[in-house]
Amino acid sequence: MAEISFPLPDLGEGLIEATVLEWLVAEGEQVERNHPLVEVETTKSAVELPSPQAGKVLRIFGTPGDTIKVGDPLIVFEVPDDTAGIVGTVPKEEAPKRRVRLNAVLDED
Amino acid sequence: MSETLEAPVMQEAGEGPAVETLSMQQALNRALAEVLAENPRAVVLGEDVGRLGGVFRITDGLQARFGEQRVFDTPLAESGILGMSVGLAMAGYHPIPEVQFDGFAYPAINQIVCQVGRMNYRSRGTLPMPITLRVPSFGGIRAPEHHGESLESLFAHVPGLKVVSPSDPNQAYHLLKHAATRPDPVVFMEPKSRYWQKGEVDLDAAAHGFRPGGSRVAREGRHVTLVAWGAMVARCLQVSELAAEDGIDVEVLDLRWLKPIDAEGLAASVAKTRRAVVVHEAPLTAGLGAEVAALVTERCFGTLRAPVERVTGFDVPYPSGDLEDEYIPNIDRILFGIQRVLEYRRG
């Protein structure tokens, strides 16, 4: 298994921190991509952060009321080693399918 | 440039079992770790290769093991990644840059063509460029635009560069270790759709006669040679099993090195089968299949039973999503290619 850390992103233009309002996932929980992770408040607004990826939540940082700086760890996911990259999906290994049949007279063999 | 066709180098057997089942990701990760351990001048750089371990996990754990001086993240600027690599090479290092996706190589084309490929020539051999440029390449993972391109003919056209593409974990492990010890720049095109498939890696292959240079007969056959590289080798092996059901014995030639191309290996295979179909994901026009067809024609004109067939991508931008299956040569298109060379008659 591999660990992937997701730091608090810049949620606006030049914001430097955010305050945790409520965690919407718990450690040990399996989440899908875009699942709401946490509600945080910045100096501009309260926003819900969607999960950047699928995985098991290994660690979350900060309890309600805590301030987290942009770039500091927010959440760590555990993902299987063979999980695809951030872009794209793992191709399925399928039994080969065909419609074309070869029909040739080998005149020299 | 030094010749890639050379005798196998004997190496000490590593710890543990000589054969392990690894994915291509794991095989490449293992190879990089060994290169970093063996060569203190080797450095790995690129976008997200450090703390994250790469979007495909190829550099996973390397920064923790070798430190931020040897495995480091760069800004999102491919021209900078390659420019820095040129400087490192001039200073005596062996940089192993990663361009995160094939389509991101375009901003670095100036550095690749005008510096990486030429510095050794320009300096009369005083500034060699031992750069191993890793490029996750080709399509097949349902990624958006810029994430599924096949740039081998662009790279192969640049004097001074070597180009290689592994087809399975064993090839990936050994070819990367080989490339990363060369004095010349090598573009290492990793078939990203094959990253997750597992295969046996013979870690002691050097002692078992693994040849890092030239092409490789992946399957022997008598009636037709399928020439392929990267992810298309696995597909051609599938096709060869299906063709066998119809009584056609297909040879699959894994070209491996796309510059220089192993013309002798190519000719030896086609001289035997007398028919060739070249399969690649890149667009047809001015693709590497044309080079293969020319080499085969030059060397096997007298014995060829049919013109060389090309089964390739189309002359369109690489499509994302489900259209990928229509673009990448599929089993039926390759079978049609075989049928065309089988039924061709002169006159």
Interface residues (C-beta under 8 A of the other chain):
Chain A: A2 I4 S5 D81 D82 T83 A84 G85 I86 V87 G88 T89 V90 P91 E93 P96 K97 R98 R99 V100 R101 L102 N103 A104 L106 E108 D109
Chain B: S23 Q25 Q26 R51 L52 G53 G54 V55 F56 R57 D60 F101 G140 I141 R142 A143 P144 H147 K192 S193 W196 Q197 R222 H223 Q238 V239 E241 L242 A243 D246 G247 I248 R305 I331 D332 L335 F336 I338 Q339 L342 E343
